[in-house]
Amino acid sequence: MSALLEVSGVTKAFDGFRAIDNLSFTISEPELRAVIGPNGAGKTTFMDLVTGKTRPDKGTIRYGEMSTDLTQLSEARIARAGIGRKFQKPTVFEAQTVRQNLRLALKGVRGPLAVLRGRNAETARIAALAEQVGLQEALETPAGILSHGQKQWLEIGMLLAQEPRLLLVDEPAAGMTTAEREKTTAMLVEAARTRAVVVVEHDMEFVRRLGCRVTVLHEGRVLAEGSLDHVVADPEVIAVYLGREGEAA
Ligand SMILES: Nc1ncnc2c1ncn2[C@@H]1O[C@H](COP(=O)(O)OP(=O)(O)OP(=O)(O)O)[C@@H](O)[C@H]1O
């Protein structure tokens, strides 16, 4: 395990308000990491900064062996460097089948996999991806009639087709049934065996099942980090996050 992403002293303010405030933390490769925190903690802004959608006012985001500073790269360059992002809402091509969606995703493959040629190799790769996301029985199904959970899995499959080194996933469990959540957990755990996967999630049960290191953000900074048991026992985390959720319940 070595550092793949190193966020150092990153600050981003909107109209004087610091959404990210001198944020520093590291993600290893491979690793599965959960990022949690109350509304407005800066989770989305963090992902926007890593993917180049937003530029920081200060700080660096170093990535890969060459410690490339992502804050200097365009969104397209960052994506080509192997950083994939899954937004909360699935964005699959509804009129296309699962197979066609996966085929389209493979067309955008970067690097050594671009040499993947011939129908057999492509068919095998699509079958493997479909199996990875539990859609092997649905290859000829139009994406539009998949369940919400299946659409999310298809999109995860489409991202995996791009062989990302770092995959950012925003609230994958939202709107899923319990059975779907369990399958999603297994999928993310498996994907993180060979890459870094960062999951932003509100659902604590889901985070518990991921069984990974957890980073708690609050007011744009790391409030606590460690196992879920460690962070949920932290008095500051209880005060700003768990306590608040408890009140809302
Ligand atoms: N483009 C923007 N302009 C102004 N303020 C912004 C902008 N983007 C984010 N913010 C503010 O920055 C803070 C952090 O927002 P962010 O969306 O990153 O939090 P979050 O942890 O993802 O919250 P949630 O869990 O609600 O999605 C919030 O107070 C938000 O209102």
The ligand as a Tripos MOL2 file, in Angstrom:
@<TRIPOS>MOLECULE
LIG
   31    33     1     0     0
SMALL
NO_CHARGES

@<TRIPOS>ATOM
      1 N1        -20.5390   26.8090   -5.7020 N.pl3     1 LIG1
      2 C1        -20.7640   27.1640   -4.4410 C.ar      1 LIG1
      3 N2        -21.0580   28.4310   -4.1220 N.ar      1 LIG1
      4 C2        -21.2770   28.8060   -2.8540 C.ar      1 LIG1
      5 N3        -21.2020   27.9660   -1.7970 N.ar      1 LIG1
      6 C3        -20.9240   26.6750   -2.0440 C.ar      1 LIG1
      7 C4        -20.6780   26.1940   -3.3680 C.ar      1 LIG1
      8 N4        -20.4170   24.8790   -3.3010 N.ar      1 LIG1
      9 C5        -20.4990   24.5450   -1.9940 C.ar      1 LIG1
     10 N5        -20.7950   25.6130   -1.2470 N.ar      1 LIG1
     11 C6        -20.9280   25.6420    0.2170 C.3       1 LIG1
     12 O1        -19.8180   24.9790    0.7560 O.3       1 LIG1
     13 C7        -20.1980   24.1680    1.8840 C.3       1 LIG1
     14 C8        -19.7810   22.7490    1.6560 C.3       1 LIG1
     15 O2        -20.6250   22.1780    0.6700 O.3       1 LIG1
     16 P1        -20.5170   20.6790    0.1470 P.3       1 LIG1
     17 O3        -21.5950   20.5150   -0.8760 O.co2     1 LIG1
     18 O4        -19.1350   20.3930   -0.2620 O.co2     1 LIG1
     19 O5        -20.8800   19.8590    1.4590 O.3       1 LIG1
     20 P2        -21.2860   18.3230    1.5970 P.3       1 LIG1
     21 O6        -20.4950   17.7880    2.7280 O.co2     1 LIG1
     22 O7        -21.1540   17.6440    0.2790 O.co2     1 LIG1
     23 O8        -22.8090   18.4270    2.0080 O.3       1 LIG1
     24 P3        -24.0290   17.4070    1.7070 P.3       1 LIG1
     25 O9        -23.8380   16.2510    2.6150 O.co2     1 LIG1
     26 O10       -25.2190   18.2310    2.0780 O.co2     1 LIG1
     27 O11       -23.9810   17.0740    0.2530 O.co2     1 LIG1
     28 C9        -21.7080   24.3530    2.0490 C.3       1 LIG1
     29 O12       -21.9320   25.3230    3.0510 O.3       1 LIG1
     30 C10       -22.1490   24.8650    0.6940 C.3       1 LIG1
     31 O13       -23.2890   25.6890    0.8090 O.3       1 LIG1
@<TRIPOS>BOND
     1     1     2 1
     2     2     3 ar
     3     2     7 ar
     4     3     4 ar
     5     4     5 ar
     6     5     6 ar
     7     6     7 ar
     8     6    10 ar
     9     7     8 ar
    10     8     9 ar
    11     9    10 ar
    12    10    11 1
    13    11    12 1
    14    11    30 1
    15    12    13 1
    16    13    14 1
    17    13    28 1
    18    14    15 1
    19    15    16 1
    20    16    17 2
    21    16    18 1
    22    16    19 1
    23    19    20 1
    24    20    21 2
    25    20    22 1
    26    20    23 1
    27    23    24 1
    28    24    25 2
    29    24    26 1
    30    24    27 1
    31    28    29 1
    32    28    30 1
    33    30    31 1
@<TRIPOS>SUBSTRUCTURE
     1 LIG1         1 GROUP 0 **** ****
